[in-house]
Amino acid sequence: MKDLLVMALIAAAGAGAAGLLGWPAVRWLRRRSVALSLFAVAVVTVLAMAAGTLAVAQAMFLSGHDLGVVIAVLCMAAVVSLATAAVLGRQVVAGSRALARAARTVGSDSGFTAPTGPLGSELAELSAELAATSARLAQSREREQALESSRRELIAWISHDLRTPLAGLRAMAEALEDGVAPEPARYHARIRTEVDRLTGMVDDLFELSRIQAGALTLSLSRVSVYDLVGDAIAGAYPLARERGVRLSGEQVAPEPVEVDGREITRVLGNLLINAIRSTPTDGVVAVAARRERGEVVLSVTDGCGGIPEQDLARVFETGWRGGTARTPRAARHAAGRPPGAAVQHHGDTGAGLGLAIVRGIVEAHAGRASVRNVRGGCCFEIALPAAGPFSTV
């Protein structure tokens, strides 16, 4: 046992000496190629094993023949070990270079091109992460392009919608100033109407900017959707009566929600105004509310004739108003609209902000807004988290 311990100490001393001599080389190569680092580690390992073995062989006073055998075995083992390390290093370098080439395709228009050759588990995991990152970058680019497109559309629509009333206001003001207005009182009323319209557009722009900046402050309270729908219908009733559209709120369940009542009433008001403007005379706009899987779903169904399927995904985008007629021609004639006039779902200002505001307010309440076509029209739905039942005393 004592001899075995002595041999172990001698082997440790020889191997330690070789390791200490090789350690500076390993540190110097750590910033170099991975293949060189792996080969240096293999060389240090082989030298340490050879030094330990030779030290023990010398201490055991082996014969010349036996010592030659030991050295031959060490040489063969060293050659195999170093060759294996070299091959492994080349494979790692090849995989790293292939992954580096693939990394250059991250975020490109063609998408990430993964290496085709076999990779180690770590490099394969890195390749998967790069692919996921490239996909997220592509999605971000698509969202950015969509937002930029919406921004351009919004600016174009706002510029158009501001130019028309401003030109009218200027013409009426000049007529009043020159004293050529046949009915000044009618001109004053018209000016007031246009100013109110412009004020509404500015208010919607300010509201949308608050929503997009995350500065919308909600005053949550526990209310019944029955009351919210009642207030919204009452506010939209004059417009519905003027256009000959009937409002129906018979399928509204008195479900409780915890929301900002003023903001949700505005959401419902925007949806009702859109629906009334898009529904022909003698048509019906129906409001309903139901509880469904932990949510309270409020819906506004109109008779607009439907929205093209390719446009459904863009309805809630900022500035989008569409350009396709969505009311049957006969219905448009009945409503006094000229043939080919587009009946569009847009905000109450006509600037394509109403539905963007709807989605922003609903999402600020941790809800979601959606639209789908139904027979004869379309159905806008907002889903809000349901609150617990009202307590009874």
C-alpha positions in Angstrom: 0.0 0.0 0.0 2.9 2.3 0.8 4.6 1.6 -2.5 1.3 2.3 -4.4 1.0 5.6 -2.6 4.6 6.5 -3.5 4.0 5.6 -7.1 0.9 7.8 -7.2 2.7 10.8 -5.8 5.5 10.3 -8.3 3.0 10.1 -11.2 1.2 13.2 -9.8 4.4 15.1 -9.7 5.4 14.3 -13.2 1.9 15.0 -14.6 1.7 18.2 -12.6 5.0 19.5 -13.9 3.8 18.9 -17.5 0.5 20.5 -16.8 2.2 23.6 -15.3 4.4 23.9 -18.4 1.4 23.6 -20.8 -0.9 25.9 -18.9 0.5 29.2 -20.3 0.1 27.8 -23.8 -3.6 26.9 -23.1 -4.2 30.4 -21.8 -2.5 32.1 -24.7 -4.5 30.1 -27.2 -7.9 30.7 -25.5 -8.6 33.7 -27.7 -7.4 31.9 -30.8 -9.2 29.3 -32.9 -11.3 26.7 -31.1 -9.4 24.0 -33.0 -6.1 25.2 -31.7 -7.4 25.4 -28.1 -8.8 21.8 -28.3 -5.5 20.6 -29.8 -3.5 22.4 -27.1 -5.6 20.8 -24.4 -5.1 17.4 -25.9 -1.3 18.0 -26.1 -1.1 19.0 -22.5 -3.2 16.0 -21.5 -0.9 13.6 -23.4 2.3 15.2 -22.1 0.9 15.0 -18.5 0.1 11.3 -18.9 3.5 10.6 -20.5 5.4 12.5 -17.9 3.6 10.7 -15.1 4.1 7.3 -16.7 7.8 7.8 -17.4 8.4 9.1 -13.9 6.8 6.0 -12.4 8.8 3.8 -14.9 12.0 5.4 -13.9 11.2 4.9 -10.2 10.5 1.2 -10.7 13.9 0.7 -12.4 12.4 -1.1 -15.4 14.7 -2.9 -17.8 15.5 -1.3 -21.1 13.2 -3.6 -23.0 10.2 -2.9 -20.7 10.9 0.9 -20.7 11.0 0.8 -24.5 7.6 -1.0 -24.5 6.1 1.6 -22.2 7.4 4.4 -24.4 6.1 2.8 -27.6 2.6 2.4 -26.0 2.7 6.1 -24.9 3.7 7.2 -28.4 0.8 5.2 -30.1 -1.7 6.5 -27.5 -0.4 10.1 -28.0 -0.7 9.8 -31.8 -4.3 8.5 -31.6 -5.3 11.1 -29.0 -3.8 14.0 -30.9 -5.4 12.9 -34.2 -8.8 12.6 -32.6 -8.4 16.0 -31.1 -7.4 17.5 -34.5 -10.4 15.9 -36.2 -12.8 17.0 -33.5 -11.4 20.6 -33.6 -11.9 20.7 -37.4 -15.5 19.6 -37.0 -16.2 22.3 -34.4 -14.5 25.0 -36.5 -16.5 23.9 -39.6 -19.8 24.0 -37.6 -18.9 27.4 -36.2 -18.1 28.8 -39.6 -21.3 27.4 -41.1 -23.2 29.0 -38.2 -21.4 32.3 -38.7 -22.4 32.3 -42.4 -26.0 31.5 -41.4 -26.0 34.3 -38.8 -25.4 36.8 -41.6 -28.9 35.9 -42.9 -30.6 36.9 -39.7 -33.1 39.7 -40.4 -32.7 39.4 -44.2 -35.6 39.5 -46.6 -35.2 35.8 -47.4 -35.1 34.8 -43.7 -32.7 32.8 -41.6 -30.9 30.0 -43.5 -29.9 27.3 -41.0 -26.7 25.3 -41.6 -27.2 22.1 -43.4 -24.4 20.1 -41.8 -24.5 18.3 -38.5 -23.9 20.6 -35.4 -23.1 19.9 -31.8 -25.9 20.3 -29.3 -24.7 23.7 -28.2 -24.3 25.0 -31.8 -27.6 23.5 -32.8 -29.3 25.3 -29.8 -27.6 28.5 -30.9 -28.9 28.0 -34.5 -32.4 27.5 -33.2 -32.2 30.7 -31.2 -30.9 32.6 -34.3 -33.8 31.2 -36.3 -36.3 32.4 -33.6 -34.6 35.8 -33.5 -34.8 36.1 -37.2 -38.5 35.2 -37.1 -39.1 37.9 -34.4 -37.2 40.4 -36.5 -39.3 39.6 -39.5 -42.5 40.1 -37.5 -41.2 43.3 -36.1 -40.4 44.5 -39.6 -43.9 43.6 -40.8 -45.5 45.4 -37.9 -43.3 48.5 -38.5 -44.2 48.5 -42.2 -47.9 48.2 -41.3 -47.6 51.0 -38.8 -45.8 53.2 -41.3 -48.4 52.4 -43.9 -51.2 53.3 -41.4 -49.4 56.5 -40.5 -49.2 57.5 -44.1 -52.8 56.7 -44.7 -53.8 58.6 -41.5 -51.9 61.7 -42.6 -53.4 61.5 -46.1 -56.9 61.2 -44.8 -56.5 63.8 -42.1 -55.1 66.2 -44.7 -58.0 65.6 -47.0 -60.6 65.8 -44.3 -59.2 69.0 -42.9 -58.9 70.7 -46.2 -62.6 70.3 -47.1 -64.1 71.9 -44.0 -61.4 74.6 -43.8 -62.1 75.6 -47.4 -65.8 75.8 -46.6 -65.2 77.8 -43.5 -63.1 80.2 -45.4 -65.6 80.6 -48.1 -68.5 81.2 -45.7 -66.4 83.6 -43.6 -65.5 85.6 -46.8 -69.2 85.7 -47.8 -70.2 87.0 -44.4 -67.4 89.5 -44.4 -68.4 90.8 -47.9 -72.0 90.9 -46.9 -73.1 88.7 -49.8 -74.4 85.8 -47.6 -78.2 85.5 -48.4 -78.9 83.9 -45.0 -76.3 84.8 -42.4 -78.0 82.8 -39.7 -77.7 79.6 -41.8 -74.1 80.4 -42.5 -73.4 80.8 -38.8 -75.1 77.5 -38.0 -73.0 75.8 -40.7 -69.8 77.3 -39.4 -70.7 76.0 -35.9 -71.3 72.5 -37.3 -68.0 72.5 -39.2 -66.1 73.7 -36.1 -67.7 71.0 -34.0 -66.6 68.4 -36.6 -63.0 69.7 -36.6 -63.1 69.7 -32.8 -64.1 66.1 -32.8 -61.3 65.2 -35.1 -58.7 67.0 -32.9 -60.2 65.3 -29.8 -59.9 61.9 -31.5 -56.3 62.5 -32.5 -55.5 63.5 -29.0 -57.2 60.4 -27.6 -55.4 58.2 -30.0 -52.0 59.7 -29.2 -52.7 59.1 -25.5 -53.6 55.5 -26.2 -50.5 54.8 -28.4 -48.3 56.5 -25.8 -49.7 54.4 -23.0 -50.9 57.5 -21.2 -54.5 56.6 -21.1 -55.7 56.7 -17.4 -58.6 54.5 -16.5 -61.0 55.1 -13.6 -62.3 51.6 -13.0 -65.6 51.0 -11.4 -68.0 48.1 -11.2 -70.9 48.6 -13.5 -73.5 46.5 -15.4 -73.2 46.2 -19.2 -76.9 46.8 -19.3 -76.4 50.4 -18.1 -73.4 50.9 -20.5 -75.4 49.8 -23.5 -78.4 51.9 -22.4 -76.3 55.0 -22.2 -74.7 54.3 -25.6 -78.0 53.7 -27.3 -79.4 56.9 -25.8 -76.5 58.9 -27.2 -76.8 57.3 -30.7 -80.6 57.5 -30.9 -80.9 61.0 -32.5 -78.6 59.9 -35.4 -80.5 56.6 -35.8 -83.8 58.4 -36.0 -82.4 60.9 -38.5 -81.3 58.1 -40.8 -84.3 55.9 -40.2 -82.4 53.1 -38.5 -83.9 51.1 -35.6 -81.7 50.3 -32.6 -82.3 47.0 -30.8 -80.9 46.2 -27.4 -83.2 43.4 -26.4 -80.4 40.7 -25.9 -78.3 42.5 -23.4 -77.6 40.5 -20.2 -77.0 42.5 -17.1 -73.5 41.1 -16.6 -71.1 43.0 -14.3 -67.7 44.3 -15.5 -65.1 46.5 -13.9 -64.3 49.1 -16.5 -64.0 52.9 -17.0 -67.6 53.6 -17.8 -66.9 56.8 -19.8 -64.4 55.1 -22.0 -66.4 52.0 -22.7 -69.5 54.1 -23.4 -67.3 55.9 -26.0 -66.3 52.6 -27.5 -69.9 51.5 -27.8 -70.8 54.9 -29.2 -68.2 54.7 -31.9 -69.4 51.3 -32.9 -73.0 52.4 -33.0 -72.3 55.5 -35.0 -70.4 53.3 -37.5 -73.2 50.8 -37.7 -75.9 53.4 -38.1 -74.0 55.2 -40.9 -73.4 51.9 -42.7 -76.9 50.5 -42.4 -79.6 51.5 -45.0 -82.9 53.2 -44.1 -85.3 50.9 -42.3 -82.4 48.7 -41.3 -81.7 47.4 -37.8 -78.6 47.8 -35.6 -78.6 45.2 -32.8 -76.6 45.4 -29.6 -76.2 42.3 -27.5 -74.2 41.2 -24.4 -73.4 37.8 -23.1 -71.1 36.0 -20.7 -68.7 33.5 -22.3 -65.8 31.7 -20.7 -64.9 34.3 -18.1 -65.5 37.2 -20.5 -68.4 39.6 -21.2 -68.8 39.9 -24.9 -70.6 43.0 -26.3 -71.6 42.9 -30.0 -72.9 45.5 -32.4 -74.5 44.0 -35.6 -75.4 46.2 -38.6 -76.7 45.8 -42.1 -73.8 47.1 -44.0 -73.7 44.2 -46.5 -70.4 42.8 -45.2 -66.7 43.7 -45.3 -64.4 42.0 -47.9 -62.6 39.2 -46.3 -59.2 40.6 -47.2 -60.0 43.8 -45.3 -61.3 42.3 -42.1 -57.8 42.2 -40.6 -57.2 45.9 -41.3 -60.5 47.3 -40.0 -59.0 48.4 -36.6 -55.8 49.9 -38.1 -55.2 53.6 -37.6 -56.2 55.6 -40.6 -57.7 52.7 -42.5 -61.2 53.3 -44.0 -61.5 51.0 -46.9 -62.8 51.8 -50.3 -65.2 49.0 -51.2 -69.0 49.5 -51.1 -70.5 47.3 -48.4 -74.2 48.1 -48.8 -76.3 46.5 -51.5 -77.1 48.9 -54.4 -80.8 48.7 -53.8 -80.3 49.6 -50.2 -78.1 52.5 -51.1 -80.8 53.9 -53.4 -83.3 53.4 -50.6 -81.1 55.4 -48.3 -80.7 58.2 -50.9 -77.1 57.3 -51.7 -75.8 57.5 -55.2 -74.8 54.3 -57.0 -71.2 53.3 -56.3 -71.0 55.3 -53.1 -68.8 53.4 -50.6 -70.3 52.7 -47.3 -67.3 52.5 -45.0 -66.8 51.5 -41.4 -64.8 54.3 -39.9 -64.7 56.6 -36.9 -67.2 59.3 -36.1 -64.8 61.9 -37.4 -64.5 60.3 -40.8 -60.7 60.2 -40.4 -60.3 56.5 -39.8 -59.7 56.9 -36.0 -62.9 55.6 -34.5 -62.1 51.9 -34.6 -58.5 52.4 -33.8 -59.6 54.2 -30.6 -62.1 51.3 -30.0 -59.3 48.8 -30.1 -56.9 50.9 -28.0 -59.5 51.5 -25.2 -60.6 47.8 -25.2 -57.0 46.6 -25.0 -56.2 49.0 -22.2 -59.0 47.2 -20.3 -57.1 43.8 -21.0 -59.8 43.0 -23.5 -59.9 42.4 -27.3 -61.9 43.7 -30.3 -62.8 41.8 -33.4 -65.1 41.9 -36.4 -66.7 39.2 -38.5 -69.2 39.1 -41.3 -72.7 37.9 -40.7 -75.7 37.5 -42.9 -76.5 40.9 -44.4 -73.8 42.8 -42.5 -71.0 42.5 -40.0 -70.7 42.1 -36.3 -68.2 44.0 -34.2 -67.4 42.4 -30.8 -65.5 43.6 -27.8 -64.6 41.1 -25.1 -63.9 42.4 -21.5 -62.9 40.4 -18.5 -66.0 39.5 -16.5 -66.3 40.6 -12.8 -67.9 38.6 -10.1 -71.6 38.8 -9.5 -73.1 41.8 -7.8 -73.4 41.3 -4.0 -76.9 41.4 -2.5 -77.7 42.8 0.9 
